[in-house]
Amino acid sequence: MDTQYRSCLAACRQERDTIAGKAFLALLRERAAAARERLVRAAPEQVARLQGAVLALEDIVRDIESDAQAVNGPDGGYA
């Protein structure tokens, strides 16, 4: 994982339980579902690209949700 991804992931995890965070996760899930639906009708040359997109989106959602112990500290900072 590169530094920029880890930084973005930390921010997403911090906001995960807010309305915006929940909306962002819902958007990622919706995009993954849409890509899965497109797989059914996709031309053979598009299948690998769409499968990769679905896996990448699912990995991002899993990374954001996997940090169950993280909470906002008393000072409002991410701990």
CORHULIN-V386451 format. One record per pair of residues at least 12 apart in sequence whose ideal C-beta (glycine too) atoms are under 10 Angstrom apart, sorted by the first residue. I is the first residue (numbers start at 0). J is the second residue. Records with the same first field share a line. If there is no record, write none. Layout:
I = J ; J
This chain:
0 = 62
4 = 59 ; 62
5 = 62
7 = 59 ; 62 ; 63
8 = 59 ; 62 ; 63 ; 65 ; 66
9 = 63 ; 66 ; 69 ; 77
10 = 63 ; 77
11 = 23 ; 24 ; 27 ; 59 ; 60 ; 62 ; 63 ; 64 ; 66
12 = 62 ; 63 ; 64 ; 65 ; 66 ; 67 ; 69 ; 70 ; 77
13 = 66 ; 69 ; 70 ; 71 ; 75 ; 76 ; 77 ; 78
14 = 63 ; 71 ; 77
15 = 63 ; 64 ; 66 ; 67 ; 69
16 = 69 ; 70 ; 71
17 = 71
20 = 63
23 = 59 ; 60 ; 63
24 = 59 ; 60 ; 63 ; 64
25 = 60
26 = 56
27 = 55 ; 56 ; 57 ; 59 ; 60 ; 63
28 = 56 ; 57 ; 60
29 = 56
30 = 52 ; 53 ; 56 ; 59 ; 60
31 = 52 ; 53 ; 54 ; 55 ; 56 ; 57 ; 58 ; 59 ; 60
32 = 53 ; 56
33 = 49 ; 52 ; 53 ; 56
34 = 48 ; 49 ; 50 ; 51 ; 52 ; 53 ; 54 ; 55 ; 56 ; 57
35 = 49 ; 50 ; 52 ; 53 ; 56 ; 57
36 = 49
37 = 49 ; 52 ; 53
38 = 50 ; 52 ; 53
